[in-house]
Amino acid sequence: MSISLVGLPGSGKTTVGRQLARRLRIPFVDSDHAIEARIGCSIREFFDREGESRFRDIEEEVLDALSADVNCVLSTGGGAVLRPNNRHHLHSRGKVIYLKSTPEELFRRLRHDVSRPLLQVADPLTRMRELFSVRDPLYRETAHFVLETGRPSVATLVNMIVMQLELSGAIPSADG
C-alpha cells in the first residue's frame, strides 16, 4: 500500500510521514530529498538557477517514479499537486492524505525557516494565504482523506491516519 501525504509547506508531511512509516513498518520516502539527490543541489538553489517551471518538470518525473512504488509512505513537496499528472498518479496509485493547516498556523511554524523558496518574500503570511487559496482545492481533489492538523501531536495525527486507513480497508485492522 502506497500512502502519500500532501499539504502546504510546514503542514507536517515529513514529520508525520516518518512516524507513519515506522508505525506501518514500511519505507519512508521524501520526494524533496529524492529530487535533491537527482539534481545534485538544494531545491532552493535549483529554483533560483533554473526557475520553478524546470523544477516542476523534474518533480513530475520523480513523483511518477516514486508513486509507482506500492509499499511506502511518500511525503510530497507542497506544490506537487500543481500538475494534473501528479494529482492523477498520486490518487490512482495509493491512498492520499491531505494534512490541512491554516495559513496562519503554517506562518507561525515557518516564520524563521529560510529554506523554503516560495516564502522568501516581503509578506510571507499573505504569500501563504495565496498558496492556500490556489492549492487547497487541488489537495482536496487529490486526497482520499483530509486531516485537519491544528494542534494534535504527531502521534495523534499518525493514529488518526491509521484509523482512517483501517476503516477504509486500505490496511488491515490491528484488531482483525
SVG drawing of the C-alpha trace seen along z (x, -y; Angstrom):
<svg xmlns="http://www.w3.org/2000/svg" viewBox="-14 -43 39 54">
<polyline fill="none" stroke="black" stroke-width="0.4" points="0.0,0.0 1.4,-3.3 0.4,-6.3 1.1,-9.8 0.9,-12.9 0.1,-16.3 -0.3,-19.7 1.2,-23.2 4.9,-23.7 5.1,-23.2 1.9,-21.1 3.9,-18.1 4.2,-15.8 7.8,-14.8 7.5,-14.5 4.1,-12.7 5.3,-10.6 8.3,-9.3 6.3,-8.3 3.5,-6.7 6.1,-4.7 7.7,-3.5 4.3,-2.6 3.3,-0.6 6.8,0.9 7.2,-0.3 9.8,-2.6 9.5,-6.3 10.4,-8.4 10.6,-12.2 10.1,-13.4 12.1,-16.6 15.1,-14.6 14.8,-12.3 14.7,-15.4 17.7,-16.9 19.6,-13.7 18.7,-13.7 19.6,-17.4 22.7,-17.4 21.9,-20.6 19.2,-22.0 15.8,-22.7 16.3,-26.4 19.5,-26.6 17.9,-24.8 14.8,-27.1 17.0,-30.2 19.1,-28.9 16.6,-27.1 13.2,-28.5 10.0,-27.0 8.9,-25.5 12.0,-23.4 11.8,-22.3 8.2,-21.2 9.3,-19.1 11.9,-17.3 9.3,-16.9 6.8,-15.4 9.3,-12.8 10.4,-11.9 6.8,-11.7 5.8,-9.4 8.6,-7.0 8.1,-7.3 4.3,-6.9 4.7,-3.6 6.3,-2.1 3.5,-0.1 4.9,0.1 5.9,-3.2 4.9,-6.4 5.6,-9.2 6.0,-12.8 5.4,-15.2 6.5,-18.8 3.9,-21.5 3.5,-22.2 3.3,-18.6 -0.4,-18.9 0.0,-21.8 0.5,-19.4 -2.5,-17.3 -0.3,-14.2 1.0,-14.3 -2.6,-14.5 -3.6,-11.6 -0.6,-9.4 -0.8,-10.0 -4.6,-9.5 -4.8,-6.4 -1.7,-4.6 -2.4,-4.6 -4.1,-6.5 -3.5,-10.2 -3.9,-12.1 -4.1,-15.9 -2.6,-17.4 -4.6,-20.6 -3.4,-23.6 -4.5,-27.2 -2.1,-29.7 -1.8,-31.4 -0.8,-28.2 1.8,-27.5 3.2,-31.0 3.6,-30.6 5.6,-27.4 7.7,-28.6 8.3,-32.3 12.0,-31.6 12.6,-28.9 14.7,-30.4 15.0,-27.1 11.5,-27.5 11.9,-29.4 8.3,-30.3 8.2,-32.0 11.2,-34.3 9.1,-37.3 8.3,-40.6 5.0,-39.3 5.1,-35.6 1.7,-35.4 0.0,-36.9 2.0,-34.5 0.9,-31.6 -2.8,-32.7 -2.3,-32.9 -0.8,-29.4 -3.6,-28.1 -6.3,-29.6 -4.7,-28.1 -3.7,-24.7 -6.4,-23.8 -8.9,-22.7 -6.1,-20.7 -5.1,-19.0 -8.8,-18.1 -9.1,-16.8 -6.0,-14.6 -6.8,-13.3 -8.8,-10.3 -8.8,-11.8 -8.5,-15.3 -7.0,-15.7 -7.1,-19.0 -3.7,-19.2 -4.4,-22.0 -2.7,-21.3 -2.7,-17.5 0.6,-15.8 2.4,-13.9 1.5,-10.6 -2.2,-11.6 -2.1,-12.5 -0.5,-9.2 -3.2,-7.4 -5.9,-9.3 -4.4,-8.3 -4.0,-4.7 -7.7,-4.7 -8.8,-6.2 -6.8,-3.7 -8.2,-0.8 -11.8,-2.0 -11.4,-2.4 -10.0,1.1 -6.7,-0.2 -4.7,1.6 -5.8,4.5 -7.2,3.5 -4.9,4.2 -7.9,5.9 -8.5,8.3"/>
</svg>
